[in-house]
Amino acid sequence: MAASRALLPTPHAAAATSPAGARAGLAAASASLPFGAAGRAGGARLRVRCATLSSPAPVAAVESPARRISGAGSDGALRPKPAVLVAEKLSEAGLAVLREFADVECAYGMSPAELLARVSQFDALIVRSGTKVTREVLEAGRGRLRVVGRAGVGIDNVDLQAATEAGCLVVNAPTANTVAAAEHGIALLASMARNVSQADAALKAGKWQRSKYVGVSLVGKTLAIMGFGKVGSEVARRAKGLGMHVIAHDPYAPADRARAIGVELVSFDEAIARADFISLHMPLIPTTSKIFNDESFAKMKTGVRIINVARGGVIDEDALVRALDSGKVAQAALDVFTVEPPAKDSKLVLHENVTVTPHLGASTVEAQEGVAIEIAEAVVGALKGELAATAVNAPMVPAEVMSELAPYVSLAEKLGRLAVQLVAGESGIKGVKVVYTTARGPDDLDTRLLRAMVTKGLVEPVSSTFVNLVNADYSAKQRGLRITEERVAHDSPAAEAPLESIQVRLSQVQSKFAGAISDGGDIVLEGRVKYGVPHLTLVGPYEVDVSLEGNLILCRQIDQPGMIGKVGNILGQRNVNISFMSVGRTFRGKQAIMAIGVDEEPNKETLEKIGGIPAIEEFVFLEL
């Protein structure tokens, strides 16, 4: 089977292709679009184990038509020069990188209508957070716009789906502002502890109030870092230098990296219960939205102090005001808010025990220059057709590859997504093995896309990173994930389907659901494609058969009559529709696992009622 051979067209080809055709081909090839291809499952059992696969070499880029200004190439032939539109302010250092390769036009402060009118004249567009790159903008590119660069981390202002459909790569600059954000977190920490902003305002108002603004020392205090990624780990280094004891919560942080800094990884509840200061560095994803609420504030020490330079939405701002008013939270220092800018009459912003800044985390001269250089290099690389580690949407994949692998791509991602939700404890995921059962040889089955989608499933639910074929290995490496692959030969060489099954094994981890642990101590999930639909077929040692659509409830129970009816009755009474149900057991009358597909997410009370059935030993709800 042919593997992906292109990320983006380069500007150096001689042949011409219609924009409409190019757009259609790229849209069909996108790895992020819905899949409709059918697959088959079934067949004989396994016979032979093959060697572990090594990571493949980077793929080469293909070439496509020249479009613009010509210049002399190394061989003397005329070469096109791409055009780049910079829609928001970029430092001269970044512009210099762009100008070495492309014609650059800076047009700051354009209206949406002006952007729509001009974007079709450019091969790349660079924006910050103020410019909305909508579907209309991408369609107005008329097939010419090939790259959108976001100078910063967040990409909320870019329509990723529309960009992928248009064959337009989106890249960002996620690393250049790390130190600046960490320094701002430390600045807020110290400023809050010593009441700097309040004392400054009082003195400028003519008040000399030394006794009112007595602060607290940092030495010997416990700082809990919630989210131990790039910024969180840099804050930890600096806090250690201030004599603080640092603990952290991040279930997916590499334990060896934490130990190297001298940081103790603990559970969420332990972190917030032990901390004198809490610094937030977690992404805003569904599982972290308003995670700091009335319930979590109640578990904290009275007089705790909170710093947030991450995302405003991780805090329930009304709950924080209540905690401040009650004295549970002594002070807060905030650089980010749920809505930015916040309302002028915001109780949180105006609270006397709150120090605020207007999202200045990345606002240093050095960081702005670093972001400009990082995004310029990413855009230039993408225009050259190079693989970009900071790509945030799907790359081009040949249509014939996607047609055959589409349902297996979906299966791989869902197995990864389920597996990561089963992980408990604070050691993080150390080893991941992906096992492919197939009748095909290595030359007939390129597994890079499948490995990328397993990584996508493992990483995206617990981070703000967008994973695809381009950045999957890089994203895994950044998080300390060691992913190996293994092929198991299927003894039916005439099988038409490219794969019999995909198995994901997580080693050296604790599980929220003991039933998912195999005899070897790993979390094991296996699935196959039936009639074009991904199915879960193995959980730990238990065989099941559940369509991976909607959400999933797993229950480990004593094998006895009436269990399906009891659980089904509870769900039915609460209007939760069951799409599939399957029971797998080891021996009759012993233990069994019930796997239930549900269309809606049951509320906490419903799940507790299921868990309250005497024969059920454990259960877990998993989102797909």
C-alpha positions as CSV (number, residue, x, y, z in Angstrom):
1,M,0.0,0.0,0.0
2,A,1.3,3.5,-0.8
3,A,2.0,5.6,2.2
4,S,1.4,9.3,2.6
5,R,4.0,11.1,0.4
6,A,2.9,14.7,0.9
7,L,2.2,17.3,3.5
8,L,1.7,20.3,1.3
9,P,2.4,21.2,-2.3
10,T,5.7,22.9,-2.8
11,P,6.0,26.0,-5.0
12,H,8.6,24.4,-7.3
13,A,6.6,22.1,-9.6
14,A,6.2,22.7,-13.3
15,A,2.9,21.0,-13.9
16,A,-0.4,22.8,-13.4
17,T,-3.4,21.6,-11.4
18,S,-6.8,23.3,-11.1
19,P,-7.5,24.8,-7.7
20,A,-10.9,23.1,-7.5
21,G,-9.3,19.7,-8.2
22,A,-6.6,20.2,-5.6
23,R,-9.1,21.3,-3.0
24,A,-11.3,18.3,-3.7
25,G,-8.4,15.9,-3.5
26,L,-7.1,17.3,-0.2
27,A,-10.5,17.3,1.3
28,A,-11.0,13.6,0.4
29,A,-7.6,12.8,1.8
30,S,-8.1,14.5,5.2
31,A,-7.6,12.4,8.2
32,S,-10.0,14.4,10.3
33,L,-13.1,14.0,8.1
34,P,-15.9,11.5,8.8
35,F,-15.2,8.1,7.4
36,G,-17.6,6.0,5.3
37,A,-15.5,3.2,4.0
38,A,-16.5,-0.3,5.0
39,G,-14.3,-2.9,6.5
40,R,-14.6,-6.6,7.3
41,A,-13.7,-8.5,10.4
42,G,-13.6,-12.1,11.4
43,G,-11.3,-14.9,10.3
44,A,-9.0,-17.4,11.9
45,R,-7.0,-17.2,15.1
46,L,-3.4,-16.0,15.4
47,R,-0.4,-18.0,14.5
48,V,2.9,-16.1,14.3
49,R,4.4,-13.2,16.1
50,C,6.6,-10.9,14.1
51,A,9.3,-8.4,15.2
52,T,8.6,-5.1,16.8
53,L,8.4,-2.3,14.3
54,S,10.7,0.7,14.3
55,S,9.6,4.2,13.6
56,P,9.6,5.0,9.9
57,A,11.7,7.6,8.2
58,P,10.1,10.9,7.5
59,V,8.2,11.0,4.2
60,A,9.2,13.3,1.4
61,A,7.1,16.1,0.0
62,V,5.6,16.1,-3.5
63,E,5.6,19.0,-5.8
64,S,2.9,21.1,-7.3
65,P,2.4,24.1,-9.5
66,A,4.2,27.4,-9.5
67,R,1.9,30.3,-8.9
68,R,3.7,33.6,-8.4
69,I,6.9,35.7,-8.8
70,S,9.8,34.1,-10.4
71,G,13.5,34.0,-9.4
72,A,16.5,32.0,-10.4
73,G,16.8,28.6,-8.8
74,S,20.1,26.7,-8.1
75,D,19.8,25.1,-11.5
76,G,19.2,28.4,-13.3
77,A,15.5,27.7,-13.9
78,L,12.9,30.2,-12.9
79,R,11.2,29.4,-9.6
80,P,8.1,30.8,-8.0
81,K,8.2,33.0,-4.9
82,P,5.2,32.5,-2.5
83,A,3.3,35.5,-1.1
84,V,2.6,35.8,2.7
85,L,0.0,38.1,4.2
86,V,0.7,39.1,7.8
87,A,-2.6,40.3,9.3
88,E,-1.4,41.2,12.8
89,K,1.8,42.8,14.2
90,L,4.8,40.6,14.0
91,S,8.3,41.5,15.1
92,E,11.0,42.5,12.6
93,A,13.0,39.3,13.4
94,G,10.1,37.1,12.2
95,L,9.5,39.3,9.2
96,A,13.1,38.9,8.2
97,V,12.8,35.1,8.3
98,L,9.8,35.3,6.0
99,R,11.4,37.8,3.6
100,E,14.3,35.5,2.9
101,F,11.9,33.1,1.3
102,A,8.7,34.9,0.3
103,D,7.2,38.2,-0.7
104,V,5.7,39.6,2.5
105,E,2.9,42.1,2.9
106,C,1.9,43.5,6.3
107,A,-1.7,44.6,6.5
108,Y,-2.6,45.2,10.1
109,G,-6.1,46.1,11.3
110,M,-8.0,44.8,8.3
111,S,-11.7,44.4,8.6
112,P,-13.2,40.9,7.9
113,A,-14.5,42.2,4.5
114,E,-11.0,43.4,3.6
115,L,-9.4,40.1,4.5
116,L,-12.0,38.2,2.4
117,A,-11.2,40.4,-0.5
118,R,-7.5,40.0,-0.3
119,V,-6.7,36.5,0.9
120,S,-6.9,34.9,-2.5
121,Q,-3.7,36.7,-3.5
122,F,-1.6,34.9,-0.9
123,D,-0.1,31.4,-0.3
124,A,0.1,31.9,3.5
125,L,-1.7,34.0,6.1
126,I,-0.2,34.8,9.6
127,V,-2.5,36.0,12.4
128,R,-2.6,36.3,16.2
129,S,-5.7,36.0,18.3
130,G,-7.6,39.0,16.9
131,T,-8.2,37.8,13.3
132,K,-10.9,35.2,12.7
133,V,-9.9,32.7,10.0
134,T,-13.3,31.4,9.2
135,R,-14.6,29.0,6.7
136,E,-15.5,32.0,4.5
137,V,-11.9,33.3,4.6
138,L,-10.6,29.8,3.7
139,E,-13.0,29.4,0.9
140,A,-12.1,32.9,-0.4
141,G,-8.5,31.6,-0.6
142,R,-9.8,29.8,-3.8
143,G,-7.4,26.9,-3.4
144,R,-4.3,29.1,-3.3
145,L,-4.0,29.6,0.4
146,R,-1.9,26.7,1.7
147,V,-0.8,27.7,5.2
148,V,-2.3,29.6,8.1
149,G,0.2,30.5,10.8
150,R,-1.1,31.4,14.3
151,A,1.5,33.4,16.2
152,G,0.9,31.9,19.6
153,V,-0.6,28.8,21.1
154,G,-4.4,28.9,21.0
155,I,-6.1,28.3,17.7
156,D,-9.7,29.1,18.7
157,N,-9.9,31.8,16.0
158,V,-9.1,29.3,13.2
159,D,-11.7,26.9,11.7
160,L,-9.6,23.8,11.6
161,Q,-12.2,21.6,9.9
162,A,-12.6,24.1,7.1
163,A,-8.8,24.5,6.8
164,T,-8.4,20.7,6.5
165,E,-11.1,20.5,3.9
166,A,-9.4,23.2,1.9
167,G,-6.1,21.5,2.1
168,C,-4.7,24.3,4.1
169,L,-2.1,23.5,6.9
170,V,-2.5,25.3,10.2
171,V,0.7,25.8,12.3
172,N,1.2,27.5,15.6
173,A,4.0,28.7,17.9
174,P,3.6,26.7,21.1
175,T,7.0,26.9,22.8
176,A,8.4,30.4,22.4
177,N,6.4,32.0,25.3
178,T,7.0,29.2,27.8
179,V,9.5,31.1,29.9
180,A,7.6,34.4,29.7
181,A,4.4,32.7,31.0
182,A,6.4,31.0,33.8
183,E,8.0,34.3,34.8
184,H,4.6,36.0,34.9
185,G,3.3,33.3,37.1
186,I,6.2,33.8,39.6
187,A,5.7,37.6,39.4
188,L,2.0,37.2,40.3
189,L,2.9,34.7,43.1
190,A,5.3,37.1,44.8
191,S,3.2,40.2,44.1
192,M,0.2,38.6,45.7
193,A,2.1,37.3,48.7
194,R,3.4,40.7,49.5
195,N,0.3,42.7,48.5
196,V,2.3,44.7,46.0
197,S,-0.5,45.9,43.7
198,Q,-2.8,46.9,46.6
199,A,-0.1,48.7,48.5
200,D,1.0,50.5,45.2
201,A,-2.6,51.7,44.6
202,A,-3.0,52.9,48.3
203,L,0.2,54.8,48.3
204,K,-0.6,56.5,45.0
205,A,-3.9,57.5,46.6
206,G,-2.0,59.2,49.4
207,K,-2.4,56.4,52.0
208,W,0.6,55.1,54.0
209,Q,-0.7,51.7,55.3
210,R,2.2,49.6,56.3
211,S,0.3,47.5,58.9
212,K,-2.6,46.8,56.5
213,Y,-0.4,45.2,53.9
214,V,1.6,42.7,55.9
215,G,2.3,39.8,53.5
216,V,3.3,36.1,53.8
217,S,6.7,34.5,53.1
218,L,7.3,32.0,50.4
219,V,10.1,30.1,52.0
220,G,9.0,26.7,53.3
221,K,5.5,27.0,51.8
222,T,4.0,24.3,49.7
223,L,3.2,25.2,46.1
224,A,0.9,22.9,44.1
225,I,1.3,23.1,40.4
226,M,-1.8,21.8,38.6
227,G,-0.6,20.8,35.2
228,F,3.1,19.8,34.8
229,G,3.7,20.7,31.2
230,K,6.2,23.1,29.8
231,V,5.1,26.2,31.7
232,G,4.3,24.3,34.9
233,S,7.7,22.7,35.0
234,E,9.4,26.0,34.5
235,V,7.4,27.5,37.4
236,A,8.5,24.6,39.5
237,R,12.2,25.3,38.8
238,R,11.8,28.9,39.8
239,A,9.7,28.2,42.9
240,K,12.3,25.7,44.1
241,G,14.8,28.5,43.9
242,L,12.6,30.6,46.2
243,G,12.8,27.9,48.8
244,M,9.3,26.5,48.3
245,H,8.3,22.8,48.5
246,V,6.7,21.9,45.2
247,I,4.2,19.3,44.5
248,A,2.3,18.8,41.3
249,H,-0.7,17.1,39.8
250,D,-0.7,15.8,36.2
251,P,-1.7,12.2,35.7
252,Y,0.2,12.1,32.3
253,A,3.4,13.9,33.3
254,P,6.6,11.8,33.0
255,A,7.6,10.8,36.5
256,D,11.3,10.9,35.7
257,R,11.0,14.6,34.6
258,A,9.3,15.5,37.9
259,R,11.9,13.7,39.9
260,A,14.7,15.4,38.1
261,I,13.3,18.8,39.2
262,G,12.6,17.6,42.7
263,V,8.9,17.7,42.4
264,E,6.5,15.2,44.0
265,L,3.6,14.0,41.8
266,V,0.4,13.6,43.8
267,S,-3.4,13.2,43.2
268,F,-5.6,16.1,42.5
269,D,-7.3,16.0,45.9
270,E,-4.0,15.6,47.7
271,A,-2.4,18.5,45.8
272,I,-5.2,21.0,46.6
273,A,-5.5,19.8,50.2
274,R,-1.8,20.2,51.0
275,A,-1.0,23.4,49.2
276,D,-0.5,26.9,50.6
277,F,-0.3,28.2,47.1
278,I,-1.9,26.7,44.0
279,S,-0.6,27.6,40.5
280,L,-2.8,26.6,37.5
281,H,-1.2,25.4,34.2
282,M,-3.7,23.0,32.8
283,P,-5.4,23.2,29.4
284,L,-9.1,24.1,29.0
285,I,-10.7,20.9,27.9
286,P,-14.1,19.4,28.8
287,T,-12.6,17.5,31.8
288,T,-11.0,20.7,33.2
289,S,-13.8,23.2,32.6
290,K,-14.6,24.8,36.0
291,I,-12.7,22.1,37.8
292,F,-12.0,24.6,40.5
293,N,-15.5,25.0,41.9
294,D,-17.3,25.1,45.2
295,E,-16.5,21.4,45.8
296,S,-12.8,21.7,45.1
297,F,-12.4,24.9,47.1
298,A,-14.0,23.2,50.1
299,K,-11.2,20.6,50.1
300,M,-8.4,23.3,50.3
301,K,-6.7,24.8,53.3
302,T,-8.3,27.9,54.7
303,G,-6.3,30.8,53.6
304,V,-5.0,29.2,50.4
305,R,-3.7,31.5,47.6
306,I,-4.4,30.8,43.9
307,I,-2.5,31.9,40.7
308,N,-3.8,31.4,37.2
309,V,-1.8,32.1,34.1
310,A,-3.3,29.2,32.1
311,R,-7.0,29.5,31.0
312,G,-9.8,31.4,32.7
313,G,-12.4,28.7,32.1
314,V,-10.8,26.2,34.5
315,I,-12.1,28.3,37.4
316,D,-15.7,28.7,38.3
317,E,-15.4,32.5,38.8
318,D,-18.6,32.8,40.9
319,A,-17.4,30.0,43.2
320,L,-14.0,31.8,43.5
321,V,-15.7,35.0,44.6
322,R,-17.7,33.0,47.3
323,A,-14.4,31.4,48.5
324,L,-12.7,34.8,48.7
325,D,-15.6,36.3,50.6
326,S,-15.7,33.4,53.1
327,G,-11.9,33.6,53.6
328,K,-11.4,30.0,52.4
329,V,-9.2,31.5,49.6
330,A,-7.2,34.3,51.1
331,Q,-6.0,35.8,47.7
332,A,-6.0,35.2,44.0
333,A,-3.8,36.5,41.2
334,L,-5.3,36.1,37.8
335,D,-4.0,36.8,34.3
336,V,-6.8,35.0,32.4
337,F,-10.6,35.0,32.6
338,T,-13.5,33.1,31.3
339,V,-14.5,36.0,29.1
340,E,-11.8,38.4,28.0
341,P,-11.9,41.2,28.6
342,P,-14.0,40.7,31.7
343,A,-17.0,42.9,32.5
344,K,-16.1,46.3,34.0
345,D,-18.3,45.5,37.0
346,S,-16.8,42.0,37.5
347,K,-17.0,41.2,41.2
348,L,-13.9,39.0,40.8
349,V,-11.8,41.7,39.1
350,L,-12.9,44.4,41.6
351,H,-12.4,42.2,44.7
352,E,-9.8,43.7,47.1
353,N,-8.0,40.4,47.6
354,V,-7.5,39.8,43.9
355,T,-4.5,40.9,41.8
356,V,-5.3,41.0,38.0
357,T,-3.4,41.5,34.8
358,P,-4.8,41.6,31.2
359,H,-3.5,38.3,29.8
360,L,0.1,39.4,29.9
361,G,1.6,35.9,30.2
362,A,3.4,36.0,26.9
363,S,3.9,39.8,26.8
364,T,7.7,40.2,27.0
365,V,9.8,41.7,24.2
366,E,11.8,38.4,24.1
367,A,8.7,36.2,24.0
368,Q,7.1,38.2,21.2
369,E,10.3,38.0,19.1
370,G,10.6,34.3,19.8
371,V,7.0,33.7,18.8
372,A,7.5,35.7,15.6
373,I,10.6,33.7,14.7
374,E,8.9,30.4,15.6
375,I,5.8,31.0,13.5
376,A,7.8,32.4,10.6
377,E,10.0,29.3,10.5
378,A,7.0,27.0,10.7
379,V,5.2,28.9,7.8
380,V,8.4,28.9,5.6
381,G,8.9,25.2,6.3
382,A,5.3,24.4,5.4
383,L,5.5,26.4,2.2
384,K,8.6,24.3,1.3
385,G,6.6,21.1,1.8
386,E,8.5,20.1,5.0
387,L,6.9,18.2,7.8
388,A,5.9,20.6,10.6
389,A,6.0,19.4,14.2
390,T,3.7,22.3,15.2
391,A,0.9,21.5,12.6
392,V,-2.4,21.4,14.3
393,N,-4.7,20.0,11.6
394,A,-4.6,16.9,9.5
395,P,-2.0,16.5,6.7
396,M,-2.7,15.2,3.3
397,V,-3.2,11.4,3.0
398,P,-3.7,9.7,-0.3
399,A,-7.4,9.0,-1.0
400,E,-6.8,5.3,-1.6
401,V,-5.1,4.9,1.7
402,M,-7.9,6.7,3.6
403,S,-10.6,4.7,1.7
404,E,-9.2,1.4,3.0
405,L,-7.9,2.4,6.4
406,A,-10.7,4.9,7.4
407,P,-12.6,2.6,9.8
408,Y,-9.4,1.4,11.3
409,V,-8.2,5.0,11.8
410,S,-11.4,5.6,13.8
411,L,-10.9,2.4,15.7
412,A,-7.3,3.3,16.6
413,E,-8.2,6.7,17.9
414,K,-11.1,5.4,20.0
415,L,-9.0,2.6,21.6
416,G,-6.4,5.3,22.6
417,R,-9.2,7.5,23.9
418,L,-10.7,4.7,26.0
419,A,-7.3,3.5,27.3
420,V,-6.2,6.9,28.6
421,Q,-9.5,7.3,30.5
422,L,-8.8,4.1,32.4
423,V,-5.5,5.3,33.8
424,A,-5.3,6.1,37.5
425,G,-2.6,7.1,39.8
426,E,0.1,9.8,39.4
427,S,2.9,8.0,37.6
428,G,1.7,8.8,34.1
429,I,1.7,6.5,31.1
430,K,5.2,5.1,30.5
431,G,4.9,2.4,27.8
432,V,2.4,1.9,25.0
433,K,2.4,-1.1,22.7
434,V,0.1,-1.2,19.6
435,V,-0.4,-4.7,18.2
436,Y,-1.7,-5.2,14.7
437,T,-3.1,-8.5,13.7
438,T,-2.9,-8.7,9.9
439,A,-2.4,-11.1,7.0
440,R,-0.4,-8.4,5.1
441,G,3.4,-8.0,5.1
442,P,5.2,-4.9,6.3
443,D,5.4,-3.5,2.7
444,D,1.7,-3.8,2.2
445,L,0.5,-2.1,5.4
446,D,1.9,1.3,6.4
447,T,0.9,1.7,10.1
448,R,2.1,5.3,10.6
449,L,-1.4,6.7,10.3
450,L,-2.8,4.1,12.8
451,R,0.0,4.8,15.3
452,A,-0.7,8.5,15.0
453,M,-4.3,8.0,15.7
454,V,-3.6,5.9,18.8
455,T,-1.4,8.8,20.0
456,K,-4.2,11.2,19.2
457,G,-6.6,9.2,21.3
458,L,-4.1,9.1,24.2
459,V,-3.0,12.7,24.2
460,E,-6.0,14.9,23.1
461,P,-8.4,14.0,25.9
462,V,-5.9,15.2,28.5
463,S,-4.3,18.2,26.8
464,S,-4.9,21.1,24.4
465,T,-2.6,19.6,21.8
466,F,-4.1,18.7,18.3
467,V,-2.4,15.5,17.1
468,N,-2.1,14.3,13.5
469,L,0.2,12.3,11.3
470,V,2.6,15.2,11.2
471,N,3.2,15.8,14.9
472,A,2.1,12.5,16.5
473,D,5.6,11.2,17.2
474,Y,6.8,14.6,18.4
475,S,3.7,14.9,20.7
476,A,4.3,11.5,22.2
477,K,8.0,12.2,22.8
478,Q,7.2,15.5,24.5
479,R,5.0,13.6,27.0
480,G,7.4,10.8,27.6
481,L,5.2,8.2,25.8
482,R,7.3,5.3,24.5
483,I,5.2,3.8,21.7
484,T,6.2,0.5,20.1
485,E,4.4,-1.5,17.5
486,E,4.1,-5.2,16.8
487,R,2.6,-7.2,14.1
488,V,0.9,-10.5,14.6
489,A,0.5,-12.6,11.5
490,H,-3.0,-13.7,10.8
491,D,-3.2,-17.2,9.2
492,S,-5.7,-16.2,6.4
493,P,-3.6,-14.7,3.6
494,A,-6.6,-14.4,1.4
495,A,-8.3,-12.0,3.9
496,E,-9.5,-8.9,2.1
497,A,-9.5,-6.6,5.1
498,P,-6.1,-4.9,5.9
499,L,-6.4,-5.7,9.6
500,E,-8.0,-8.4,11.7
501,S,-7.7,-6.4,14.9
502,I,-5.8,-3.6,16.8
503,Q,-4.8,-4.0,20.4
504,V,-3.5,-1.2,22.7
505,R,-1.5,-2.1,25.8
506,L,-0.5,0.4,28.5
507,S,2.2,-0.9,30.8
508,Q,3.3,0.1,34.3
509,V,0.2,2.0,35.0
510,Q,-2.6,1.8,37.6
511,S,-6.2,1.5,36.3
512,K,-9.4,3.0,37.5
513,F,-11.1,-0.2,36.4
514,A,-9.3,-3.4,37.6
515,G,-11.2,-5.5,35.0
516,A,-9.2,-3.9,32.2
517,I,-5.9,-5.3,33.6
518,S,-4.6,-8.4,31.8
519,D,-2.9,-11.3,33.4
520,G,0.4,-9.6,32.6
521,G,-0.5,-6.5,34.5
522,D,-1.2,-4.2,31.5
523,I,-4.3,-2.2,30.6
524,V,-5.4,-4.1,27.5
525,L,-8.1,-3.0,25.0
526,E,-8.6,-4.6,21.6
527,G,-11.0,-3.9,18.8
528,R,-11.9,-4.8,15.2
529,V,-14.0,-3.4,12.4
530,K,-17.3,-5.1,11.6
531,Y,-19.3,-3.9,8.6
532,G,-17.4,-0.7,8.6
533,V,-18.0,0.1,12.3
534,P,-15.3,0.0,15.0
535,H,-16.1,-2.5,17.8
536,L,-14.5,-3.1,21.2
537,T,-13.8,-6.8,21.4
538,L,-11.5,-7.3,24.4
539,V,-11.2,-5.6,27.8
540,G,-8.4,-7.1,29.9
541,P,-9.0,-10.8,29.8
542,Y,-12.7,-10.5,29.0
543,E,-14.1,-10.8,25.5
544,V,-16.9,-8.4,24.7
545,D,-18.6,-7.1,21.5
546,V,-19.7,-3.4,21.6
547,S,-20.0,-0.9,18.8
548,L,-17.8,2.1,19.6
549,E,-20.5,4.7,19.0
550,G,-21.7,7.1,21.7
551,N,-20.3,6.5,25.2
552,L,-19.5,3.4,27.1
553,I,-20.2,2.0,30.6
554,L,-18.1,-0.9,31.8
555,C,-19.2,-2.9,34.9
556,R,-17.3,-5.8,36.5
557,Q,-19.7,-8.0,38.3
558,I,-20.4,-11.4,39.7
559,D,-21.8,-13.6,36.9
560,Q,-25.4,-14.2,37.8
561,P,-28.9,-14.0,36.2
562,G,-30.8,-10.7,36.0
563,M,-27.8,-8.3,35.8
564,I,-28.6,-7.0,32.3
565,G,-32.2,-6.3,33.4
566,K,-31.2,-4.5,36.5
567,V,-28.8,-2.2,34.8
568,G,-31.0,-1.6,31.8
569,N,-33.9,-0.8,34.1
570,I,-31.9,1.9,35.9
571,L,-30.8,3.5,32.6
572,G,-34.3,3.3,31.1
573,Q,-35.9,5.0,34.1
574,R,-33.6,7.9,33.6
575,N,-34.2,8.1,29.9
576,V,-30.6,7.0,28.9
577,N,-30.9,5.1,25.7
578,I,-28.8,1.9,25.3
579,S,-27.3,1.3,21.9
580,F,-25.4,-2.0,22.6
581,M,-24.9,-4.3,25.4
582,S,-22.4,-7.2,25.7
583,V,-21.3,-9.5,28.5
584,G,-18.0,-11.3,28.6
585,R,-17.0,-13.8,31.3
586,T,-14.0,-16.0,32.2
587,F,-15.9,-18.9,33.8
588,R,-19.6,-19.4,34.5
589,G,-20.7,-18.1,37.9
590,K,-17.4,-16.3,38.4
591,Q,-16.7,-12.8,37.2
592,A,-18.0,-11.1,34.1
593,I,-17.7,-7.7,32.4
594,M,-20.8,-5.9,31.1
595,A,-20.1,-3.4,28.3
596,I,-23.0,-1.0,27.7
597,G,-23.1,1.5,24.8
598,V,-25.2,4.6,25.7
599,D,-26.3,7.6,23.6
600,E,-26.4,10.0,26.5
601,E,-24.1,10.6,29.4
602,P,-25.7,9.4,32.6
603,N,-25.7,11.8,35.5
604,K,-23.8,11.1,38.7
605,E,-26.8,9.8,40.6
606,T,-27.6,7.2,37.8
607,L,-24.0,5.9,37.8
608,E,-24.0,5.7,41.6
609,K,-27.2,3.7,41.5
610,I,-25.6,1.2,39.0
611,G,-22.6,1.0,41.3
612,G,-24.9,0.3,44.2
613,I,-26.2,-3.0,42.7
614,P,-24.7,-5.6,45.1
615,A,-23.3,-7.9,42.5
616,I,-21.4,-5.1,40.7
617,E,-17.8,-4.9,42.0
618,E,-16.7,-1.8,40.0
619,F,-17.8,0.4,37.1
620,V,-16.5,3.2,34.9
621,F,-18.0,5.6,32.5
622,L,-15.9,6.3,29.4
623,E,-16.6,9.1,26.8
624,L,-16.0,8.6,23.1
